Amino acid sequence: MMKVQLTAIPTEGLEIQTEIDPASLDIEDSRLKVSEPIRLQCRLVLMEKTVFVSGDADAPTVLQCVRCLCDVPFRLRPLFQLTLQPKKKDAAKSPGEYHELHREEMDENFYSGEEIELGELVREQLLLAVPAYPLCRTDCRGLCPYCGTDRNQTVCRCAEEGAGLPSSPFQERLKRIIKK
């Protein structure tokens, strides 16, 4: 991971341009494959104990189309602006006791000790930038629910012959739900 000591941040701020090995970020997401180095460019500014981080990352990735399950090359390019506060040493809370977050706390992140873990921040920003429903193309036809054929590659005759085919388990469950 990439650590920055608070004492290494000068008063005018610290500019960082580097490449990060994706293996060091421990991105364990079945939908996302990062095999090339991730380019990071950011600026850190320290004001008292608050650190302001702004920058961008560029990660060439391979995602999986949600309709046909083929691999799709995709560049994640998150822009981020983060405010880091020192982690508060809260008094021990009893089980079941929670701290309600206020609006201004939603955009804050925390660091502990005298260093900031940039790798963890970059990892978080990359995972947040992954599209919820990646598609290989907007008109992707997906897989046939009967025979599993990729309908972008091959014309499947299951729909034409559908009257004689049994319903898939998914279709059967859907029919039961609709009847209720």
N, C-alpha and C positions, 0 to 999 in steps of 0.2 A: 504494500500500500504506500501511498504518498503522504508523508507527514510534513507539516510546516510548523516550525517553532514560532511562538508569538514574538520572541525576541529577535527573530530574523525579519520581521516586518518593519521596514523603516517608516518614518512619519509620513512620507509622501506616498506610501503604498508599495506593494510588491507585485510586479508583473510576472506571470508564469506562462510559459509556452513550452509544452512538453508532449511526449507521446506516452501513453499508458498501455502496458501489456494487458489485454483483456482477461487473461488467466488470473492476474492479481486482483481483479475486482470481484471474483467469485460470483458471477452472474449465473444463477441456476434457474433459468426460465426455459421451459420446454419449447416455447414459441420463438425464442430468440437465440441466434447463433452469431457470435462476434469472433471472427478469426483474425482480423487485421488490427494493428495498433489503433488506439483511440487518441485522436488529437484533442488536446485540452489547451485552451487559452483562457486565462482568468486574471483578475486583479483582486488583491486582498488589501483592505484598508483597516487599520486598527485605530479605534477611538476609545480610549480608556480600556475597558475590558471587552467591548463589543467589536466584533470583526464583521465587516461587510465584504461579501464575496460576490463578484459579478463576472460573468464569462459565458463561454459556449464550448460545446464539445462536438466532435464530428466522428461518428462511429459507423463504418460500413458494416452492415449486418445482413443476415439472411433470416427472413421471417417465413412463416408457413401460412399459405392462403387458407382461410377458414372454410371455404366452400369446396375446393378440390384438393387441398392438402399438399400442393406443390410448393417448392421453395421459391421465395420471391426476394431478389436483392433489394435492399432498402437502406437508405442512409438516415440514421438518427442524428438530428442536429438540434439538441435542446439548448435554448438560451436560458440562463438562470441568474437570479439576483436573490441572494440569501443573507439573512442576518443571523449571526451566531452569537449566542450569549453563553457566559460560563454556566455550567450546570449548577443548579442551586442544591445546596445540601439541606434538603427538607428533613424536618423532624420525622421520626418513624411514624408511619400512619398505621392505624389499626386495620385489620382485614375488612374489605368491603368499603373502605373510605377512598373516595376519588377526588381528584382536583378537576374542577370544571374549567375548560379552556375558554379564554375570552378571545374576541375577534383579533386583537393585536398579537396574541400568542400563536395564532395559526401559521404565520409566516416566519416564525422563529425556529431556529435549530440550536442545538447546544453542543458545547465542547467541554471536555474535562481536562484538567491539568494545564500544562503550558504549551500544548500543541494541538493542531487541527489536522484531522484525518481527511484530506481532500479526496482520496480514493473512494471513500464511503459516500461522500456528497455526489461525486460523479456517477457512481453506481446507481444511486437513488434517482438522479435526474434522467439517466438513460432508461431505467425501467418505467418511469413516469411518461416518457416520450413514446413508448411503444404503442402503436395504434391498437385500439380494442378489437377491431375486426379487419385485419389486413387482408387485402384481396390482390390476386395476381393481376387482375384487370377489372374494371367496373362491371363488365358484362360477363363475368365468370359464370358458367353454367353449373359448376359443381359436379359432384359424383351422383350417379344414378342410385336411388335408394333401394333398388331391387338387385342389380348385379354389380354395383360398385364401379362401373366404368366411368372414367373421366370424360364427361360430356363435352369438354373443350377439345379433346383429341379425337374422339370417335363418336359417330352417331349411334346411339343406342336405340333399339327397337322396343324396349320394355314399355315405354309410354304408349306406343301404338298397339301393342299386344296386351295392354294392361288389364283388359276385362278378364282374361284367363289367369292372371297372376295373383297369387295370394298377397295380401297386404303385408308390409314390413311390420315388425314389432312396434316400431315408433308410430306408424299409422294406426295400428290397432289401439294403442293407448290413447292417441289423440281422438279417435272416434268415441271411445268410452267417456272421455272428458267432455266432449261436445254434447253427447246425449244427456248428460246430467243436468 
